[in-house]
Amino acid sequence: MKVDIKHLESLSKLNIVDSQEDKFEQDLVKILNFVNEITELDLPEEKKTMGVSLSSLREDEVTEQEQCDVLANAPSKKDGCYLTPLVVE
């Protein structure tokens, strides 16, 4: 597999030293080959995704105490909300 290092360098806004181009290309090819190997593995569907069980998450509830704590450092507030300067007319 041949990788156009100069093209990647311009796309990524990286400055790759000429003496390091060969090493960079070799490392990149190794990474790409490894990714290809992973995608070719025959894994059961449930092993292909890493998810979080929704049953392990807590309910997102705001308590009165939490709201007071959050607004305690607000420079300006009104009716339990932050006041911000108007930026659009």
N, C-alpha and C positions, 0 to 999 in steps of 0.2 A: 504494500500500500504506500503510495506516494502522497505526501502532504505538502501543500504550497505554503511554506512558512512565511514568506513575504506577504502573501494575501492575508493569512491569519494575523500577522503582526499589524497590518493596517486596519483590519476589522476590529481587533481588540485594543487598539491604541497602546500596544506593548512595544518596548524597544528591546529587541532580542539581539544580543551581541553576535556578530558574524561567527565568532569562534564557538558559540554555544548553539548555533542553529542545528547542527547534526544531532547533538544530544537531545535538544528539545523535540526534534522530529521523532527520534527513536522512542522517547518517553511517551509522546502523544500517540504513536502507533501502538505501543503496548497497552495504553489505556483504552483505546478504541477496540483493540482485539479482545480485551477483557470484557468490555461492555457487550460485544457481540457474543461472546461465550455465555454470558449471563442470560441474554435474551433467548438463546437457543435451548436453555435448560427446560426440561419437561416437568414443570412444577404443578401441583394441584392449584386450582383457581384461588383458593383461600390463602395460599402462601405467597401469591404474587403481589398482594397489596398489604400494606402495613397500616392498619386502622386502629382506632381507639373504640372500644366498646362504649356505646352511649350510656349503658347502665352504670359505668364507673364514674360518670361526670355528675357533679352536684348541680342543683338548680341555681340559676343566676338570680338571686334575689337581693334587692337593695333594701337595707334597713335604714331607719331614720338616723341612727348613730353613724353609720358609714357616710351618709350624705352630709352630715354636719362636719365630719372629719375632712372630707374632700373639699368642702367649701370654706374651711377655716383659713386656708392660705390664698383664697381668691382675692385679687386686687379689687374687683367690683362684682357684686352679686345682687340679684333681685328675684324674689319669689322662688328661692331654692335653685337658681340657675346662675351660671357664669354670665357676666355682662362683658361683651367684647366691643371694641371700637367698630363703627360702621366702615366697611371697606368697599361697598358697592352702593351706588346711589340709584 
